[in-house]
């Protein structure tokens, strides 16, 4: 544990703790993951950790009311550069933390919960009070100690490729850091909306919504295309969690071919998860019979929907 960080309140059982409470906000902890890992080490399995965080969205609201318009917009812009952009750039990250010592760092709800999940906890309860989120988490396992957690603007995501092989798909970041650890939690909490995306996904950042609207986040996937891991038309590369939601038939069909940059989704425009699965099964069966003809047909159907019918995916 870092010397400056105290565990304010504990109860002990069998040399391990049942409860740890952090009174001050976690925004001021320099080595946050190390702190969470130490809390995990001192708790028994099933032990609770209580803490609180001031999130980025709350900070934005307070800054908007601090100055009159348009000064608040200008202030917010430079504040975003200082506390959100500079800490994430390799060339400025060390300078930022050497000057601030991590005090008052900006944390999103997604990053906070993602860090906790990566350190072996699960959310039990949350409460919004005094412009902060007060959370209670339970220890369920040892920390996963991610070697290279995604934190920059260009990220690499593990996806299921041909023959079930895991490929690392390149994308521009549209979610807050550590969001990859929250997929099952967010899915179980919010389920899916039309189009197969998760409802009210708080992991998506404001700029990420713009990137997704115009598919800017998917441009780096051309790296996977030229590397030979993806093709132009094909099923969307998905995570192991999403893959597990699909039927056995679709899983077996999916791993027989490479995923694609332009999925059959944009040709058929399905709404529900069942319709998405039916669309992919139809495409994959057709592709197995006539690969070139099928991909050409789906390519022009997708382009027609996107450019002329304006069927945009959010």
WOJO-V952264 format. One record per residue. N is the residue number from 1. RES is the residue in one letter. SS is DSSP state (~ for helix, > for strand, _ for the rest). PHI is phi in whole degrees, 0 to 359 (NA if undefined). Layout:
BEGIN
[[N:RES:SS:PHI] [N:RES:SS:PHI]]
END
This chain:
BEGIN
[[1:X:_:NA] [2:X:_:293] [3:X:_:303] [4:X:_:278] [5:X:_:256] [6:X:_:254] [7:X:_:266] [8:X:_:291] [9:X:>:212] [10:X:>:219] [11:X:>:235] [12:X:>:245] [13:X:>:210] [14:X:_:55] [15:X:_:69] [16:X:>:247] [17:X:>:262] [18:X:>:272] [19:X:>:210] [20:X:>:229] [21:X:>:237] [22:X:_:254] [23:X:_:285] [24:X:_:286] [25:X:_:294] [26:X:~:283] [27:X:~:302] [28:X:~:263] [29:X:_:270] [30:X:_:292] [31:X:_:259] [32:X:~:293] [33:X:~:297] [34:X:~:299] [35:X:~:295] [36:X:~:298] [37:X:~:295] [38:X:~:292] [39:X:~:300] [40:X:~:301] [41:X:~:297] [42:X:~:274] [43:X:>:266] [44:X:>:281] [45:X:>:298] [46:X:>:96] [47:X:>:286] [48:X:>:249] [49:X:>:234] [50:X:>:246] [51:X:>:206] [52:X:>:212] [53:X:>:213] [54:X:_:266] [55:X:>:273] [56:X:~:298] [57:X:~:296] [58:X:~:293] [59:X:~:298] [60:X:~:300] [61:X:~:296] [62:X:~:291] [63:X:~:290] [64:X:~:296] [65:X:_:267] [66:X:_:285] [67:X:_:231] [68:X:_:288] [69:X:_:288] [70:X:_:266] [71:X:~:298] [72:X:~:295] [73:X:~:293] [74:X:~:295] [75:X:~:298] [76:X:~:296] [77:X:~:298] [78:X:~:290] [79:X:~:295] [80:X:~:296] [81:X:~:299] [82:X:~:290] [83:X:~:257] [84:X:~:245] [85:X:~:273] [86:X:~:302] [87:X:~:294] [88:X:~:260] [89:X:_:274] [90:X:~:301] [91:X:~:285] [92:X:~:241] [93:X:~:300] [94:X:~:296] [95:X:~:296] [96:X:~:301] [97:X:~:285] [98:X:~:289] [99:X:~:278] [100:X:~:264] [101:X:_:58] [102:X:_:81] [103:X:_:291] [104:X:_:69] [105:X:_:300] [106:X:_:270] [107:X:>:232] [108:X:_:275] [109:X:~:299] [110:X:~:296] [111:X:~:295] [112:X:~:300] [113:X:~:293] [114:X:~:297] [115:X:~:298] [116:X:~:297] [117:X:~:295] [118:X:~:293] [119:X:_:263] [120:X:_:94] [121:X:>:248] [122:X:>:228] [123:X:>:288] [124:X:>:254] [125:X:>:204] [126:X:>:220] [127:X:>:215] [128:X:>:260] [129:X:>:214] [130:X:_:52] [131:X:_:61] [132:X:>:221] [133:X:>:261] [134:X:>:260] [135:X:>:244] [136:X:>:234] [137:X:>:236] [138:X:>:241] [139:X:>:284] [140:X:_:243] [141:X:_:195] [142:X:_:283] [143:X:_:300] [144:X:_:274] [145:X:_:48] [146:X:_:299] [147:X:_:288] [148:X:_:228] [149:X:_:297] [150:X:_:291] [151:X:_:222] [152:X:_:272] [153:X:_:280] [154:X:>:256] [155:X:>:239] [156:X:>:235] [157:X:>:247] [158:X:>:283] [159:X:>:226] [160:X:>:277] [161:X:_:252] [162:X:~:297] [163:X:~:63] [164:X:~:76] [165:X:_:289] [166:X:>:281] [167:X:>:245] [168:X:>:257] [169:X:>:273] [170:X:>:274] [171:X:>:211] [172:X:>:278] [173:X:_:295] [174:X:_:240] [175:X:>:244] [176:X:_:295] [177:X:_:305] [178:X:_:70] [179:X:~:295] [180:X:~:297] [181:X:~:277] [182:X:~:250] [183:X:~:300] [184:X:~:294] [185:X:~:298] [186:X:~:292] [187:X:~:297] [188:X:~:294] [189:X:~:278] [190:X:~:246] [191:X:_:62] [192:X:>:256] [193:X:_:255] [194:X:_:300] [195:X:_:93] [196:X:_:84] [197:X:_:268] [198:X:>:286] [199:X:_:292] [200:X:_:44] [201:X:_:283] [202:X:_:288] [203:X:_:286] [204:X:>:281] [205:X:_:280] [206:X:~:303] [207:X:~:289] [208:X:~:296] [209:X:~:296] [210:X:~:290] [211:X:~:303] [212:X:~:291] [213:X:~:300] [214:X:_:250] [215:X:_:60] [216:X:~:296] [217:X:~:293] [218:X:~:266] [219:X:~:302] [220:X:~:296] [221:X:~:293] [222:X:~:298] [223:X:~:300] [224:X:~:292] [225:X:~:295] [226:X:~:288] [227:X:~:282] [228:X:_:92] [229:X:_:270] [230:X:>:225] [231:X:>:239] [232:X:>:295] [233:X:>:248] [234:X:_:169] [235:X:_:297] [236:X:_:296] [237:X:_:291] [238:X:_:235] [239:X:_:284] [240:X:~:297] [241:X:~:295] [242:X:~:297] [243:X:~:301] [244:X:~:290] [245:X:~:281] [246:X:_:277] [247:X:_:293] [248:X:~:299] [249:X:~:300] [250:X:~:291] [251:X:~:302] [252:X:~:293] [253:X:~:289] [254:X:~:298] [255:X:_:282] [256:X:_:277] [257:X:_:219] [258:X:_:286] [259:X:>:290] [260:X:>:232] [261:X:>:285] [262:X:>:248] [263:X:_:279] [264:X:_:299] [265:X:~:308] [266:X:~:284] [267:X:~:271] [268:X:~:263] [269:X:_:51] [270:X:_:291] [271:X:_:248] [272:X:_:271] [273:X:~:299] [274:X:~:296] [275:X:~:292] [276:X:~:297] [277:X:~:296] [278:X:~:296] [279:X:~:297] [280:X:~:291] [281:X:~:298] [282:X:~:299] [283:X:~:296] [284:X:~:295] [285:X:~:293] [286:X:~:293] [287:X:~:296] [288:X:~:296] [289:X:~:273] [290:X:_:223] [291:X:~:304] [292:X:~:295] [293:X:~:299] [294:X:~:294] [295:X:~:293] [296:X:~:296] [297:X:~:298] [298:X:~:291] [299:X:~:299] [300:X:~:288] [301:X:~:296] [302:X:~:294] [303:X:~:298] [304:X:~:297] [305:X:~:294] [306:X:~:283] [307:X:~:274] [308:X:~:254] [309:X:_:268] [310:X:_:57] [311:X:_:272] [312:X:_:271] [313:X:_:253] [314:X:_:264]]
END
